[in-house]
Structure formats: C-alpha cells, structure tokens
Amino acid sequence: MLSSMTGYGRAEITKKGITVTVELRSVNNRFLEVTARLPRSLSLRENEIKEFVRRKALRGKVNLLVGIERENGGGIPLKINTAAARGYYKLLNELRKTVKLKEKVKLEHLLHFTEVIEQAEVEREDEEEWGVVQETLGQALDGLAEMRRQEGRELEKDFRHRIGVLEEYLGKVEELSRAQVPAERARLRERIKELLEGETVDEGRLELELAILADRLDVTEECVRFRSHNKFFLEALDAPESAGRKLNFLIQEMNREANTIGSKVSDTAIAHLVVHMKEELEKIREQLQNIE
C-alpha cells in the first residue's frame, strides 16, 4: 500500500489535570528528518520523542509541536532556592550600604539571579506527564499516518490510470512499427536502385543489409521491456512495504526504453506517441517524489 509523505495529525488528551496537545506536519523529503518544538519540561526527552516518530515514518520532513498545560497552574516544575534567595538579599543589602543607597532591596532585584528559582525534583509528576505525552503523540501519529495513506490511495489511482494510458500508446507504437518496417525496406530498396542505376546489385548482400536495417528499426524488444516494467510497477503498488524507491527506478527504466524507441523510428506518428509517453512518465515521476 502506498503512503504519501504529506500529511497532518493532531491529538489532545487531558488526564490528571494535565492537557497535552500534539501537532504533526510532514512534507516530502529524501530521508526522514524530524524537527521538534517542545516545552522545557520535555527537553531531556527530545531524542525519545524523535525515536517515537521514526518508528512510524520512514521518509519525509516531519515538524512536531508539543504543548502542555496544567489545571490552575498546579504542578509547576519550579521551586524557590531559599538559601540562594537569603544569600543574595544579604549581599544586596551590604552593597546598598557600601555605596550608601537609600533604595531598599526589592523582589525584582532578587529575580535577576537565576539561582533563586530553580527546576524542582518532581519525578512522579514528570512520569505522569510523560505518560500523557506518549499517548497523545501516538494518537497524533496515527492521524498523520492515516492522512498519508489516504493521499497515497489517491496517488495510486492516478498511477494505475497513467500506466493504462502508456499501455495504449505502446499498442499504437507496435502497430505503426509493424507497418513501418516493410514500407521502409521498400523505400530503401528503391533508393538504392536509383543510386546504383545501370550497375549490378548483389541481391543477396542487399537483402542482408536491408534485414540488418529493418532489425535496427524494429522496436519490439523495447516495447516488451516497457510492458515488463509496467507489470512490475503495478505489482509494486500492491506490495505491503514502502515502494517509493523501486517505483522511481522503474520509471527511469521506462523513460530509457521510450528514448530508445524515439531514436530508432523515423515515423512522425510514432515520434508523437513517444512524446506523449514521456509526458505521462514525467507526470508519474513528479508524483512519485511524494511517495514514502
């Protein structure tokens, strides 16, 4: 089953006074790249969160945003360092007396020192929060994956339609090619006779050269290989694993066969068909850039 690299997922869960919101946005990228914007309380969990995402996505650029709120501001993971507060207060008072300032030491002065308020040791609350974050992240990833699968299904329909169009073009190319070869042989035979008018022509050698030329004009092998690539392409669409790279390879091979057909034929109608085939291949190639 195909999966697109473009998608969006969002989830919000409230438990034990903790509300966690997770948003995920993904776009196409050659490899998997995860960018996370996390609250301070999750800064040490960043690698775990990214690994959580990597288990669900193979390719794409994924932007992750996590928000956490607590009811009534409770459970704020900060505490007052009483010793530091008293020490700085005493120090500021001594400084005030030394420089003979009348202004009193205020709370705002103490808050300039980062040691006064520090991270609290709240292991139990941290584990509760982390549990809610994991559950919310899992739901958001499920939503992202479902959206990516939905878009993948739409792309698959388009691919199958275009492969059908290519098959029709191949049938027309083969039909025109079969008519072209004998006509080209007859035209060359007449041309050679005109150039060698009055001279003896070795019919055996002439037939051999014409046969070689006809073989060079024949595009049956290229059409057979092209159809084989079409078959493998459709099979890859049904495969359970990610098929983006394989499909890109097959499109390259189809384009190679189309170029060979175009270089071998001189018929205008076939040349136009080859142009249309390459247009369809380019449309498929562009869409494949978004397949995981």
Number of C-alpha atoms within 10 A of each C-alpha: 14 24 26 29 30 23 22 21 21 20 19 19 16 16 12 11 14 19 18 23 19 23 20 23 19 24 17 19 17 14 11 17 19 19 13 16 13 18 12 10 14 19 12 10 12 14 12 12 19 16 12 15 20 15 9 13 21 14 23 23 20 24 16 22 16 19 15 20 17 16 11 8 9 10 15 14 15 12 12 13 15 11 11 16 18 13 13 18 17 13 12 17 15 12 13 15 11 9 8 9 11 8 9 10 17 10 10 8 12 19 13 9 12 10 16 18 16 12 13 13 11 12 10 9 15 14 11 13 22 16 13 21 24 16 15 23 28 18 17 23 25 17 19 23 21 17 19 24 21 15 18 22 17 13 20 22 11 15 22 16 11 17 21 13 14 23 16 13 17 23 13 14 23 18 12 14 22 14 10 19 21 13 12 17 18 13 11 14 14 12 12 13 13 11 9 11 10 8 9 8 12 8 9 9 10 13 13 11 13 19 14 12 15 16 13 12 20 19 22 16 11 19 21 14 14 22 18 13 21 20 12 13 21 15 11 19 22 12 11 9 12 17 20 19 13 13 21 17 13 19 20 15 15 23 20 15 21 23 16 15 23 19 12 14 20 14 14 10 13 22 18 12 19 25 14 15 23 17 13 17 21 15 13 20 19 11 15 20 16 22 28 26
